[in-house]
Amino acid sequence: MDVLYCSGHTHLPSGKVLFVGGAYYQNLSRPGEKEFGLNYARVFIPVNDASGGYFERIDHNLTIGDSWYPTVANLPDGRVLVAGGFFACCGDSVVNSQLAIFDPVLYEQGSNPWSVLADLQTTRNDTAPGIKDYTRLWVLKKPVIAANGVRYDVAAMGWRGKLVLLNTDASTPAAQRWFDPPNQQRPDDGSCAWDSTAAVLPSGELLTMGGCSETGPHVRRVDMYDPQTDSWRNFETLLPRRTPSSVLLPDGSVLLMNGENPLINQSEPQTAAALGDPRVPVIFNPQTGSVLFLKPEPEQVPAFRGYHNMVVLLKDGRILTGGGVHKRGDIGCEQSTFRLFTPPYLLTGKPRPVFLSGHLPEPIVFTPGSYSVIRVSGRLRSKGGVVLLAAGSFTHAYDQNQRYVELTATSDSVADVQNLVVLAPAVPDAVY
């Protein structure tokens, strides 16, 4: 049986969705059950009819082989970076730490879109994820130029919490593909990163939160790495979380929610506002380090959303959350409920800006370095009033395609109407 269970996915420029890998089962739900990665990808092609769309299969057995729990990240030049995950379950011998490139242009041309970036001999095994988890890949907002002159544009982190920089140029020699920053280890003996969440912040810092051991400080802490200065900052959230979820919000803050608290008995009812209850969402401000505690889902008590929970930002600024196991360490008991969460910025009582045309036409196309005029009513923030946020590709506590781009915008106002003049980034790299 082939399923999309524990695959990786992301959106392509065409509007199609790329799914890499997944699971193949032998003796499903019977003695001797075994799980294997799939040696092919699928592209979902949306169609405007009753079917909604269909899948197209694309083999990748000649590049990274079997792939289970692969990480899939969009690069600024349109290519897609894929980390293999695992060949099968379980043990050290099944780790597939190879890297591949999927080229959407070649795919649309009908050519083979796959190429190997780092094979088993030239990859870094310390970027391997913990079992039933994903390698964290961050596309750097600003590449790091090392002393050897090589441009490193991606950071990777495996389950041991060691951050390694990666060059994705296919012409770069294998010996220069990777770079170890001096302060690459997650702080305070943080030789762990499994079951954590991750995001690229508007500042360009790389966020890791939660996960790791049941008693260590990392299970409740935000750690932020600055690739330009090779330095860490960390902030206490007071709430221990294994498999937490994070989502970038339009105002530049980060919503942290869901997960399991390994320090309490999750099967017993908890006071909703009790310290340590992972059902309490918090908003973390990366600029100030402040943490705002919010109300949990009232309908969810006493259950919790643990492993396999998901969170994604919707177009209207609300948050959709769902899934997640409700018993510690138990897979197959995922909740079938989904909830809508309204962040505080939608509850201020102040009028919100409104597009005079009702909505922006889709797809939204920005020509690099050009200006676009958008008419809105209402007032915008003086800084960060116009931003781009990528569509989410969320799975297993981690959005593999979170992007936040603050755009330069000026306006001329007539009464309560503003003509926003928005400048698109001059080069695609600036989008990151």
C-alpha positions as CSV (number, residue, x, y, z in Angstrom):
1,M,0.0,0.0,0.0
2,D,1.5,3.4,-1.1
3,V,0.3,6.5,0.8
4,L,1.2,10.1,1.2
5,Y,1.7,9.4,4.9
6,C,4.9,11.3,6.1
7,S,5.7,12.8,2.7
8,G,7.1,16.3,2.1
9,H,5.3,18.9,0.0
10,T,5.4,22.5,-1.3
11,H,3.8,24.8,-3.8
12,L,5.2,25.2,-7.3
13,P,5.1,28.5,-9.3
14,S,2.5,27.1,-11.6
15,G,0.0,26.6,-8.7
16,K,0.6,22.8,-8.7
17,V,1.7,21.1,-5.5
18,L,4.7,18.8,-5.3
19,F,4.6,15.8,-2.9
20,V,7.9,13.9,-2.4
21,G,8.0,10.4,-1.1
22,G,5.7,8.9,1.5
23,A,5.2,5.4,2.8
24,Y,4.8,1.9,1.5
25,Y,3.5,-0.8,3.9
26,Q,4.0,-4.5,4.1
27,N,1.7,-6.5,6.4
28,L,-0.2,-3.4,7.3
29,S,-1.8,-3.8,10.8
30,R,-0.6,-7.4,10.9
31,P,2.4,-9.1,12.6
32,G,5.6,-8.2,10.8
33,E,4.4,-4.8,9.6
34,K,7.2,-2.9,7.8
35,E,7.4,0.6,6.5
36,F,9.4,1.8,3.5
37,G,9.9,5.1,1.7
38,L,8.6,5.7,-1.8
39,N,10.9,6.1,-4.8
40,Y,8.7,8.6,-6.6
41,A,7.1,11.9,-6.2
42,R,3.6,13.2,-7.1
43,V,2.5,16.5,-8.5
44,F,-1.1,17.5,-7.8
45,I,-2.6,19.3,-10.7
46,P,-5.7,21.4,-9.7
47,V,-8.6,21.4,-12.2
48,N,-11.6,23.7,-12.1
49,D,-14.2,21.0,-12.2
50,A,-16.0,18.6,-9.9
51,S,-12.9,16.4,-9.5
52,G,-10.8,19.2,-8.1
53,G,-7.7,17.9,-9.8
54,Y,-5.5,14.8,-10.2
55,F,-2.0,13.4,-9.3
56,E,0.9,12.8,-11.8
57,R,3.7,10.4,-10.7
58,I,7.3,11.4,-11.2
59,D,10.0,8.7,-10.4
60,H,13.1,9.8,-8.5
61,N,14.6,6.4,-7.9
62,L,17.7,7.3,-9.9
63,T,18.5,10.4,-7.7
64,I,17.7,9.9,-4.0
65,G,16.0,6.5,-4.0
66,D,13.4,5.6,-1.4
67,S,12.3,8.7,0.5
68,W,10.3,8.8,3.7
69,Y,10.0,12.0,5.9
70,P,11.7,14.1,3.2
71,T,12.0,17.9,3.7
72,V,11.0,20.0,0.6
73,A,12.0,23.6,0.4
74,N,11.6,26.2,-2.3
75,L,14.8,28.0,-3.4
76,P,14.8,31.7,-4.6
77,D,15.7,30.7,-8.1
78,G,12.6,28.5,-8.4
79,R,14.2,25.1,-7.9
80,V,13.1,22.9,-5.0
81,L,15.6,21.4,-2.5
82,V,14.8,17.9,-1.2
83,A,16.4,16.1,1.8
84,G,15.7,12.4,1.6
85,G,14.8,11.6,5.2
86,F,14.8,7.8,5.5
87,F,14.8,4.8,3.2
88,A,12.6,2.8,5.7
89,C,11.8,2.4,9.3
90,C,13.8,2.2,11.6
91,G,17.5,2.5,12.9
92,D,20.6,4.3,11.9
93,S,21.2,2.3,8.7
94,V,18.0,3.5,7.1
95,V,18.8,7.3,7.2
96,N,18.7,8.8,3.7
97,S,20.6,12.1,4.1
98,Q,21.1,12.7,0.4
99,L,20.1,16.0,-1.2
100,A,18.3,16.3,-4.5
101,I,17.0,19.2,-6.7
102,F,13.6,19.2,-8.4
103,D,13.5,21.8,-11.3
104,P,9.9,22.9,-12.1
105,V,11.0,24.4,-15.4
106,L,12.4,21.0,-16.6
107,Y,9.2,19.3,-15.3
108,E,6.9,21.6,-17.3
109,Q,9.1,21.0,-20.4
110,G,8.6,17.2,-20.0
111,S,12.2,16.6,-19.1
112,N,13.7,14.8,-16.1
113,P,13.4,17.4,-13.3
114,W,15.7,15.5,-10.8
115,S,19.4,15.9,-10.1
116,V,21.6,14.9,-7.2
117,L,23.1,17.7,-5.2
118,A,24.8,15.5,-2.5
119,D,24.9,11.7,-2.6
120,L,25.6,9.3,0.3
121,Q,29.3,9.9,-0.1
122,T,29.3,13.7,-0.2
123,T,26.4,14.6,2.1
124,R,26.5,15.3,5.9
125,N,25.0,12.6,8.0
126,D,24.8,14.9,11.0
127,T,21.9,16.7,9.2
128,A,19.8,13.5,9.5
129,P,16.5,13.8,11.4
130,G,15.5,11.9,14.4
131,I,13.3,8.9,13.7
132,K,9.9,9.9,12.4
133,D,10.9,13.6,12.1
134,Y,12.2,15.9,9.4
135,T,15.5,17.6,8.7
136,R,15.1,21.3,9.3
137,L,16.0,23.3,6.2
138,W,16.1,27.2,6.3
139,V,16.5,29.2,3.2
140,L,18.6,32.1,4.4
141,K,17.2,35.6,3.9
142,K,20.7,36.8,3.2
143,P,23.4,34.3,2.1
144,V,26.5,33.9,4.1
145,I,29.8,34.5,2.2
146,A,32.5,32.3,3.9
147,A,36.2,33.1,4.0
148,N,36.7,30.7,1.0
149,G,34.4,33.0,-1.0
150,V,31.7,30.4,-1.3
151,R,28.1,31.6,-1.0
152,Y,26.0,29.5,1.4
153,D,22.3,30.0,1.0
154,V,20.6,27.3,3.1
155,A,21.0,26.1,6.7
156,A,20.3,22.5,7.7
157,M,19.9,21.0,11.1
158,G,19.5,17.4,12.1
159,W,18.2,15.8,15.4
160,R,21.5,16.6,17.3
161,G,20.9,20.4,17.0
162,K,24.0,21.1,14.9
163,L,23.5,23.8,12.3
164,V,25.4,23.4,9.0
165,L,25.4,25.8,6.0
166,L,24.9,24.5,2.5
167,N,25.7,25.8,-1.0
168,T,23.0,24.8,-3.5
169,D,24.9,25.7,-6.7
170,A,25.3,22.5,-8.7
171,S,28.7,23.5,-10.0
172,T,30.2,23.9,-6.5
173,P,32.8,21.2,-5.7
174,A,31.7,18.6,-3.1
175,A,34.5,19.6,-0.7
176,Q,33.0,23.2,-0.5
177,R,29.3,22.2,-0.4
178,W,29.1,22.4,3.4
179,F,30.4,24.9,5.9
180,D,30.5,24.6,9.7
181,P,30.0,27.9,11.6
182,P,32.1,28.0,14.8
183,N,28.9,28.4,16.9
184,Q,26.8,25.9,15.0
185,Q,25.5,23.9,18.1
186,R,22.2,24.8,19.7
187,P,23.3,26.4,23.0
188,D,23.5,25.0,26.6
189,D,24.6,21.6,25.6
190,G,21.8,21.6,23.1
191,S,22.8,18.5,21.3
192,C,19.2,18.0,20.3
193,A,16.6,19.4,17.9
194,W,14.2,16.4,17.4
195,D,10.5,17.2,17.7
196,S,11.1,20.9,17.6
197,T,9.6,23.5,15.3
198,A,11.5,25.9,13.1
199,A,11.0,29.1,11.0
200,V,12.9,31.9,9.2
201,L,12.1,35.1,11.0
202,P,11.6,38.5,9.3
203,S,15.0,39.5,10.7
204,G,16.7,36.6,8.9
205,E,17.3,34.8,12.2
206,L,16.6,31.1,12.3
207,L,14.1,30.0,15.0
208,T,14.1,26.6,16.7
209,M,11.7,26.1,19.6
210,G,10.9,23.2,21.9
211,G,11.5,19.5,21.4
212,C,14.4,17.5,22.8
213,S,14.6,15.9,26.2
214,E,11.8,15.9,28.8
215,T,13.8,17.8,31.4
216,G,16.1,20.0,29.5
217,P,15.6,23.8,29.0
218,H,15.1,23.4,25.2
219,V,11.6,21.9,25.6
220,R,10.2,25.3,26.6
221,R,12.7,27.7,25.0
222,V,13.0,29.7,21.7
223,D,16.5,29.7,20.3
224,M,17.3,32.1,17.4
225,Y,20.5,31.8,15.3
226,D,21.8,34.8,13.3
227,P,23.8,33.4,10.3
228,Q,25.4,36.7,9.6
229,T,27.0,37.1,13.1
230,D,27.2,33.4,14.0
231,S,25.5,34.0,17.3
232,W,22.5,32.8,19.3
233,R,19.7,34.5,21.3
234,N,17.3,32.5,23.4
235,F,14.1,33.3,25.3
236,E,12.1,31.4,27.9
237,T,8.4,30.7,27.0
238,L,7.6,28.8,30.3
239,L,5.5,26.2,28.4
240,P,7.3,22.9,27.7
241,R,6.3,21.6,24.2
242,R,7.3,18.5,22.2
243,T,6.2,18.7,18.6
244,P,5.0,22.3,18.8
245,S,3.8,24.2,15.8
246,S,4.9,27.7,14.7
247,V,3.5,30.0,12.1
248,L,4.7,33.4,11.0
249,L,2.1,36.1,11.4
250,P,1.7,39.2,9.2
251,D,2.8,41.6,12.0
252,G,6.2,39.9,12.2
253,S,5.5,37.9,15.4
254,V,5.3,34.1,15.7
255,L,2.4,32.0,16.9
256,L,3.5,29.0,19.0
257,M,0.8,26.5,19.8
258,N,-0.1,22.8,20.3
259,G,2.3,20.0,21.1
260,E,2.8,17.7,24.1
261,N,4.1,18.7,27.5
262,P,6.2,15.7,28.5
263,L,6.3,16.8,32.2
264,I,2.6,16.4,33.0
265,N,0.0,13.6,32.7
266,Q,-1.7,14.6,29.4
267,S,-4.6,12.2,30.0
268,E,-5.8,14.1,33.1
269,P,-7.9,17.4,32.7
270,Q,-5.8,20.5,33.1
271,T,-6.7,24.0,34.1
272,A,-7.0,25.8,30.8
273,A,-4.7,28.7,31.9
274,A,-2.4,26.5,34.0
275,L,1.3,27.0,33.5
276,G,2.6,24.1,31.5
277,D,-0.6,23.4,29.5
278,P,0.5,23.1,25.8
279,R,-3.1,23.9,24.7
280,V,-2.3,27.6,25.6
281,P,-1.2,29.4,22.4
282,V,1.5,32.1,22.8
283,I,2.6,34.9,20.5
284,F,6.3,35.4,20.6
285,N,7.7,38.8,19.5
286,P,11.3,38.2,18.1
287,Q,12.2,41.9,18.4
288,T,11.4,42.2,22.1
289,G,11.5,38.6,23.2
290,S,8.1,39.0,24.9
291,V,5.6,36.2,25.2
292,L,1.8,36.8,25.2
293,F,-0.3,34.0,26.6
294,L,-3.7,33.4,24.9
295,K,-6.8,31.3,25.6
296,P,-6.8,27.7,24.6
297,E,-9.4,25.9,22.4
298,P,-12.4,25.6,24.9
299,E,-13.9,22.7,22.9
300,Q,-10.7,20.7,23.0
301,V,-10.4,20.3,26.8
302,P,-9.2,17.9,28.1
303,A,-7.6,16.6,24.9
304,F,-4.4,18.0,23.4
305,R,-2.9,18.2,19.9
306,G,0.4,16.4,19.9
307,Y,2.4,14.6,17.2
308,H,1.0,15.1,13.7
309,N,-0.8,18.4,14.6
310,M,-0.8,21.1,12.0
311,V,-1.2,24.9,11.9
312,V,-1.4,27.2,8.8
313,L,-2.1,30.9,8.1
314,L,-5.2,31.6,6.0
315,K,-5.7,34.4,3.6
316,D,-7.9,36.4,5.9
317,G,-5.3,36.4,8.7
318,R,-6.9,33.7,10.8
319,I,-5.2,30.4,11.7
320,L,-6.4,26.9,10.9
321,T,-5.2,24.1,13.3
322,G,-6.1,20.5,13.4
323,G,-5.1,16.9,13.9
324,G,-2.5,15.8,16.4
325,V,-2.5,12.7,18.6
326,H,-4.3,13.0,22.0
327,K,-2.4,10.3,23.8
328,R,1.3,10.6,24.5
329,G,3.5,8.4,22.3
330,D,0.5,7.0,20.4
331,I,0.2,7.2,16.6
332,G,-3.2,6.4,15.0
333,C,-5.2,8.3,17.6
334,E,-5.1,11.7,15.7
335,Q,-7.9,14.1,16.3
336,S,-10.2,14.5,13.4
337,T,-11.2,18.0,14.4
338,F,-10.1,21.3,12.9
339,R,-10.5,24.7,14.5
340,L,-10.2,28.4,13.4
341,F,-8.1,30.6,15.7
342,T,-8.4,34.4,15.5
343,P,-5.1,36.2,16.5
344,P,-5.3,39.4,18.6
345,Y,-4.5,41.6,15.6
346,L,-8.0,40.8,14.3
347,L,-9.7,41.7,17.6
348,T,-8.5,45.2,18.3
349,G,-11.9,46.8,17.2
350,K,-10.1,49.1,14.8
351,P,-11.2,49.2,11.2
352,R,-8.9,47.0,9.0
353,P,-7.6,48.0,5.6
354,V,-9.9,46.7,2.7
355,F,-9.0,46.3,-0.9
356,L,-11.3,48.6,-2.9
357,S,-11.6,45.9,-5.6
358,G,-12.7,43.4,-3.0
359,H,-9.6,41.3,-3.4
360,L,-6.3,41.1,-5.3
361,P,-6.5,39.3,-8.6
362,E,-4.7,35.9,-8.5
363,P,-2.1,34.9,-9.2
364,I,-0.3,38.0,-7.9
365,V,2.5,38.8,-10.3
366,F,5.3,41.1,-9.3
367,T,7.9,42.1,-11.9
368,P,11.3,42.3,-10.2
369,G,12.2,45.9,-9.4
370,S,8.8,47.3,-10.7
371,Y,6.1,49.2,-8.9
372,S,2.5,48.1,-8.5
373,V,-0.4,50.2,-7.3
374,I,-3.0,48.8,-4.9
375,R,-6.0,50.8,-3.8
376,V,-7.2,50.2,-0.2
377,S,-9.4,52.0,2.3
378,G,-8.2,52.3,5.9
379,R,-4.8,52.9,7.5
380,L,-1.7,50.7,7.4
381,R,1.1,50.5,9.8
382,S,4.0,52.9,9.0
383,K,6.4,50.0,9.0
384,G,5.6,46.5,7.8
385,G,2.3,47.5,6.5
386,V,2.7,45.5,3.3
387,V,4.3,42.1,3.4
388,L,4.4,38.9,1.3
389,L,3.8,35.6,3.1
390,A,4.2,32.3,1.3
391,A,1.5,29.7,1.3
392,G,2.1,27.2,4.0
393,S,3.5,23.6,3.6
394,F,3.0,22.3,7.1
395,T,3.7,18.9,8.4
396,H,5.1,17.4,11.7
397,A,5.5,20.6,13.7
398,Y,7.3,22.4,10.8
399,D,6.3,24.5,7.9
400,Q,8.8,23.7,5.1
401,N,8.0,26.8,3.1
402,Q,7.4,29.7,5.5
403,R,8.6,33.0,4.0
404,Y,8.1,36.6,5.2
405,V,9.1,39.5,3.0
406,E,8.5,43.1,4.0
407,L,7.9,45.2,0.9
408,T,8.7,48.9,0.4
409,A,5.4,50.8,0.0
410,T,4.5,54.5,-0.2
411,S,1.0,56.0,-0.4
412,D,-1.0,59.1,-1.3
413,S,-4.2,59.5,0.7
414,V,-7.4,61.0,-0.4
415,A,-9.8,61.0,2.5
416,D,-9.8,57.4,3.7
417,V,-8.5,55.9,0.4
418,Q,-4.9,55.1,-0.1
419,N,-3.1,54.4,-3.4
420,L,-0.3,52.1,-2.3
421,V,2.7,52.1,-4.5
422,V,4.5,48.8,-3.8
423,L,8.0,48.1,-4.9
424,A,8.8,44.5,-5.8
425,P,12.2,43.1,-4.8
426,A,14.8,43.9,-7.5
427,V,16.1,40.3,-7.6
428,P,14.4,37.0,-6.6
429,D,17.0,36.4,-3.9
430,A,15.7,39.5,-2.1
431,V,12.4,37.7,-1.6
432,Y,14.2,35.7,1.0
